[in-house]
Amino acid sequence: MSNKVIDTVSEMVQPILDNLQLELVDIEFVKEGQNWFLRVFIDSDDGVDIEECAKVSEALSEKLDEADPIKQNYFLEVSSPGAERPLKKEADFRKALGKNVYIKTYEPIEDNKEFEGTLSAFDGETVEVTVTIKTRQKRINIPYEKIAKARLAVSFN
């Protein structure tokens, strides 16, 4: 049911975001404790502020009330993905070239399932991450389909 809700909400929110020149980053529909949360993460090249989140929340809330696709009670949250924005689509990886990323894979690659370093290349099939091991740099090639989770990573260097 969660995927159906996410697909439905995605279709409903996209025209709102297009109108405001914003990008849909992710949607979550999760149960935490007794409560359900519908979280919509939005962004733009210049970032998003609280007013833009409020506009999207109000417009989406109206559409959700009209269509009523979610039968149980839930809390709607619209926000920025933050500094550690998830990388979900190929376009996200292309935009992240040269930035610090964290990648977790479904299976080990060179004996590891977690990598943090600079996203140095992406050709649509393989992600290349330059990691620092002690004092030397190493390039790791990760097949795109083996990526379980990826996000930008804040670096304190």
N, C-alpha and C positions, 0 to 999 in steps of 0.2 A: 504494500500500500504506500509506503514511503516514496518509492520511485514514481508512482502515479501522481502523488501530490506534488513532487518536485517538478515533474514534466508539466503539469497543469499550471502551477505557479509561474514557471519559466515562461510559458506562452502568454500568461496574463501580464507579467511585469515587463517583458521585452519592449512593447510599444511605449510604455511609460519612460523607460530608460532611453530609448531611441530619441524620444521627444526632448529629453533633457541632456542629450549627448553624453550619456553615462554608459558604463559597461557592467554587465552582469558577470561577477566573478564566481559566485557559488551560491547554492541554496541548500540548506539543511532542514530536515524535518525530524526532530529527535525528541525522545521522551527522557526527561531528567527528573527523577523522583516521581512525584504524582503528576507533573505538568508536561505538556507538549509545547515545543517551541518551533516556530517557523522562522528561520533566520535567512535573511537575504543580504548577501554581501555585494556591494557595488563599489565602483572605482572610476577614475578618469585619469588621463595623463597628468592632470594638475592635482589629483587627489579629490576627496569629497569632504564637505563640511556638514555640520549638524543640520543646516537648513535643507540641503539637498537630500539628506537621509529622511528628514521629516516630510518633504514633498513626495518622495517615493512611497513612504509609509502610508501617508494619507490616501494617495491615489490607488495604491494596491489594496489597502484596507477596504475602500469603496467597492472595487471590483470583486474582492473576495466575498464581501457581504452580499453582493448581487448574485453571484454564481453559486456561492455556498458549497465549494468542492470538498471542504474538510468538515466532517461531521462532528468530531469531538472538539472540545474547547482547547484553545491554544493561545500562546502569546506570539505576536508578530514583532520581530526585531529587524530593523534595517540598519546596516552599518558598513563602515569601511572594513576591508579585510586586515588592515593594520600593516605594520612594517614587514611582517613575515607572511606576506600574501601567498596563498596557495598557487601553484602552477598546475593548471588543469588541462589547458588546450595547447596545441602546437604554437599558437600565436603568443601565449604566455611565455613559453620557452624562448621564442625568438626575441621578445622584449627584454628578457632577463639576461641576454648575452652580455658577458663582462661583469655580471653581478655575482655576489656571494649567494650560494644556494645550498639547501639541505635536500638530499634525495634518499629515500628508503626504497629498497627493491624487494620484489617477491621472493627472490632466491639470491644466494650469495654470488657476488662477482668479485673475483680475486680475493676470496675468503671473507668478504664483507657484505653486509646488507645495508649499511648506512654510510653516506658520503657527505662531506661538507667541504666546499671549495668554490672556485670561480667557474661559472658556466662558460667554457671557452669555445664551444662549437655545438651546433645542432643542425642536422641535415634532414630532419623529419623522421629518421629511423634510429639514429644514434645520438645520444647526448654525451658530450665530452666535458668532464669536470676535471679541473686542475686542482689537486689536493696537495697540501704541504704535510709531509711526513718528516718529523724532526726539522731538519733544515733544508731538505731537498723537495723539489716539486715533481709530482708525477701526474701524468694524464691518464684518466680512467675513462674508458668508453663503455657506456651503459645503453643497452638496447631500450628504445623508447617503450616497447610493450612490457618490459620487465619492471617498470617503475610503478610502485604501489602508491607512493606519496611523494610530492615535491613541493617546496616552498622557497621563497626568498629567505635568507638567513641574515640576521643582524650580525655584523662583524664589529668587534671592539678594537681592531688593530689601528 
